[in-house]
Amino acid sequence: MLPNSTLLTPNEIITSAPVATNSAASEFASLIVSVEEDLFNKCFGWDFYLALLEDKRDMSAATAYRETITYSIGALVCWNGKYYTCTSSNIGQLPSNENYWSLAAKFENEDYEFFWVRYLKSILSFIATRSTVVYRAIKDDNQGLIKRKGEDFDPASLKEIMAVKAEAKSDIDRMIENADMYLRRNPDKFPLYGPNQETSTCCETKKCKPRRNFGINVSRS
């Protein structure tokens, strides 16, 4: 069974990973499917992935927030790429005002929601941004491959780009290890967690060899 949607959105990458808030969300969209499938195939398990997708809340009823509209409790809006639920009737109160709004949960299952907010959203966002570092530094046009350059900044060198990728790799490994241990400590809450033992690079202890890389490509080529 193949999923027909994804867990992560391009806008969530921008708000959850170390990228500029004015980054083009479209630069990340094409990688999300492969990032998610690779992570769950090699680390968290395919059945767990399908369960998370199935449990996602339907946000199709959300409307773009407008200050001139009176919102009742339970109203769902989209504002700055995030979904909010009205908790107190109001008009003109921005969704950032916690007295009237709260971030809408992404999942129906509270345990899935906690795992998403604390671990999974950041993991997927960091992997996606790491995968696009080179593409965001170099563009392809009718002159061939050229470095992106602005009026007030110089493009990063290849050495600097590789340093960023190496640092992100370390952060990703640490985040996945913490998530892995959390899932193992709570088998009753996550019964479908279970990486494919034939392909998984997730180890049960830090003594595993070779050093786990969770399926992330660290090649510098």
C-alpha positions as CSV (number, residue, x, y, z in Angstrom):
1,M,0.0,0.0,0.0
2,L,1.4,3.4,-1.0
3,P,0.4,6.6,0.8
4,N,-1.4,9.3,-1.1
5,S,-0.2,12.1,1.1
6,T,2.7,13.1,3.3
7,L,3.2,14.0,7.0
8,L,5.3,17.0,6.5
9,T,4.5,20.2,4.5
10,P,7.0,22.6,2.9
11,N,5.9,25.4,5.3
12,E,6.6,23.2,8.3
13,I,10.1,22.7,7.1
14,I,10.6,26.5,7.1
15,T,9.3,26.9,10.6
16,S,11.0,23.8,12.1
17,A,14.5,23.8,10.5
18,P,17.4,26.2,10.4
19,V,16.5,28.0,7.2
20,A,15.5,31.6,6.5
21,T,11.8,32.4,7.0
22,N,11.7,33.8,3.4
23,S,13.0,30.5,1.9
24,A,10.9,29.3,-1.0
25,A,8.7,26.4,0.2
26,S,8.6,25.0,-3.3
27,E,12.3,24.1,-3.1
28,F,11.5,21.4,-0.5
29,A,8.2,20.0,-1.8
30,S,9.7,17.5,-4.3
31,L,11.9,15.8,-1.6
32,I,9.3,15.3,1.1
33,V,8.0,11.9,-0.1
34,S,11.5,10.4,-0.5
35,V,12.6,11.8,2.8
36,E,9.7,10.3,4.7
37,E,9.7,6.9,2.9
38,D,13.5,6.6,3.4
39,L,13.3,7.4,7.2
40,F,10.5,5.0,7.9
41,N,11.7,2.2,5.6
42,K,15.1,2.2,7.3
43,C,14.3,3.2,10.8
44,F,10.8,3.5,12.2
45,G,8.9,1.0,10.1
46,W,6.4,1.2,7.2
47,D,3.3,0.1,9.2
48,F,4.0,2.9,11.7
49,Y,4.2,5.4,8.8
50,L,0.9,4.3,7.4
51,A,-0.7,4.6,10.8
52,L,0.5,8.1,11.2
53,L,-0.8,9.1,7.8
54,E,-4.2,7.5,8.5
55,D,-4.4,9.4,11.8
56,K,-3.8,12.8,10.4
57,R,-6.6,15.3,11.0
58,D,-8.6,16.6,8.1
59,M,-7.7,20.3,7.7
60,S,-9.8,20.8,4.5
61,A,-12.4,22.8,6.5
62,A,-9.8,25.4,7.4
63,T,-10.1,28.9,5.9
64,A,-7.6,31.7,5.6
65,Y,-7.6,33.9,8.7
66,R,-9.3,37.3,8.2
67,E,-9.4,40.0,10.9
68,T,-12.9,41.2,9.8
69,I,-14.6,37.8,10.5
70,T,-16.1,36.8,13.8
71,Y,-14.8,33.4,14.8
72,S,-16.7,31.0,17.1
73,I,-15.1,28.3,19.4
74,G,-13.9,25.4,17.3
75,A,-13.3,27.4,14.1
76,L,-10.3,26.2,12.1
77,V,-8.1,28.7,10.3
78,C,-4.8,28.8,8.4
79,W,-2.4,31.7,9.2
80,N,1.2,32.0,8.2
81,G,1.3,28.4,7.1
82,K,0.0,27.0,10.4
83,Y,-3.4,25.8,11.5
84,Y,-5.2,27.2,14.5
85,T,-8.3,26.3,16.4
86,C,-10.4,29.1,18.0
87,T,-10.7,28.6,21.8
88,S,-12.7,31.8,22.6
89,S,-15.0,33.7,20.3
90,N,-13.4,36.8,18.8
91,I,-13.0,39.2,16.0
92,G,-9.7,40.8,15.1
93,Q,-7.6,38.7,17.4
94,L,-4.6,37.2,15.6
95,P,-4.1,33.4,15.9
96,S,-0.8,34.2,17.7
97,N,-2.9,35.4,20.6
98,E,-3.0,32.3,22.9
99,N,-6.0,33.8,24.8
100,Y,-8.2,33.1,21.8
101,W,-6.4,30.5,19.7
102,S,-4.3,27.4,19.9
103,L,-2.3,25.5,17.4
104,A,-4.4,22.8,15.8
105,A,-3.3,19.3,16.5
106,K,-2.0,17.4,13.4
107,F,-3.1,14.0,14.7
108,E,-6.2,12.6,16.4
109,N,-4.1,10.3,18.6
110,E,-2.5,12.3,21.4
111,D,0.6,10.1,21.5
112,Y,1.2,10.5,17.8
113,E,0.8,14.3,18.2
114,F,3.4,14.4,21.0
115,F,5.8,12.3,19.0
116,W,5.3,14.6,16.0
117,V,5.8,17.8,17.9
118,R,8.7,16.7,20.1
119,Y,10.6,14.6,17.6
120,L,9.4,13.7,14.1
121,K,8.6,17.1,12.6
122,S,12.1,18.4,13.4
123,I,13.8,15.2,12.2
124,L,12.1,15.3,8.8
125,S,12.6,19.0,8.4
126,F,16.3,18.8,9.2
127,I,16.8,15.9,6.7
128,A,14.9,17.8,4.0
129,T,16.9,21.0,4.4
130,R,20.2,19.1,4.5
131,S,19.3,17.3,1.3
132,T,18.7,20.7,-0.4
133,V,21.8,22.5,0.8
134,V,23.7,22.2,-2.5
135,Y,20.6,22.9,-4.6
136,R,20.0,26.1,-2.7
137,A,23.6,27.2,-3.1
138,I,23.8,26.4,-6.8
139,K,21.2,26.9,-9.5
140,D,20.9,25.6,-13.0
141,D,20.1,28.1,-15.8
142,N,20.9,28.6,-19.5
143,Q,24.5,29.3,-18.5
144,G,24.9,25.9,-16.7
145,L,25.4,25.5,-13.0
146,I,26.2,28.8,-11.3
147,K,26.5,29.9,-7.7
148,R,23.6,31.9,-6.2
149,K,24.7,35.4,-5.4
150,G,23.1,38.5,-4.0
151,E,24.0,42.1,-3.8
152,D,24.8,42.1,-0.1
153,F,26.3,38.6,0.3
154,D,28.8,36.2,-1.1
155,P,27.9,32.6,-1.9
156,A,29.1,29.8,0.4
157,S,32.1,27.9,-0.6
158,L,32.0,24.1,-1.2
159,K,34.0,23.7,2.0
160,E,31.4,25.7,4.0
161,I,28.5,23.8,2.4
162,M,30.1,20.5,3.4
163,A,30.6,21.8,7.0
164,V,26.9,22.7,7.2
165,K,25.9,19.3,5.9
166,A,28.3,17.5,8.4
167,E,26.8,19.5,11.3
168,A,23.3,18.8,10.2
169,K,24.2,15.1,10.0
170,S,25.3,15.1,13.6
171,D,22.1,16.9,14.7
172,I,19.9,14.5,12.7
173,D,21.6,11.4,14.2
174,R,21.1,12.7,17.7
175,M,17.5,13.6,17.1
176,I,16.7,10.2,15.6
177,E,18.5,8.4,18.4
178,N,16.4,10.2,21.0
179,A,13.2,9.5,19.1
180,D,14.2,5.8,18.7
181,M,14.8,5.5,22.5
182,Y,11.5,7.2,23.2
183,L,9.6,4.8,21.0
184,R,11.3,1.8,22.6
185,R,10.4,3.0,26.1
186,N,6.7,3.3,25.2
187,P,5.8,0.1,23.2
188,D,2.2,0.3,24.5
189,K,1.7,3.7,22.9
190,F,3.4,2.8,19.7
191,P,2.8,-0.9,19.0
192,L,3.4,-0.4,15.2
193,Y,6.9,0.9,15.7
194,G,9.3,-1.6,14.3
195,P,12.0,-1.0,11.7
196,N,12.7,-3.6,9.0
197,Q,15.4,-5.7,10.6
198,E,16.9,-6.6,7.2
199,T,17.3,-3.1,6.0
200,S,17.3,-0.9,9.2
201,T,20.4,0.9,10.3
202,C,18.9,1.7,13.7
203,C,20.8,0.0,16.5
204,E,19.7,-0.8,20.0
205,T,22.8,0.4,21.6
206,K,25.6,2.9,20.8
207,K,28.0,0.0,20.6
208,C,26.6,-1.1,17.3
209,K,29.0,-1.1,14.4
210,P,29.1,0.4,11.9
211,R,28.1,3.7,13.5
212,R,24.4,4.2,12.7
213,N,23.5,6.8,10.1
214,F,19.8,6.1,9.8
215,G,19.8,5.9,6.0
216,I,21.0,9.5,5.6
217,N,23.5,9.8,2.7
218,V,26.7,11.4,4.0
219,S,28.7,11.1,0.8
220,R,30.5,14.3,-0.2
221,S,30.5,13.5,-3.8
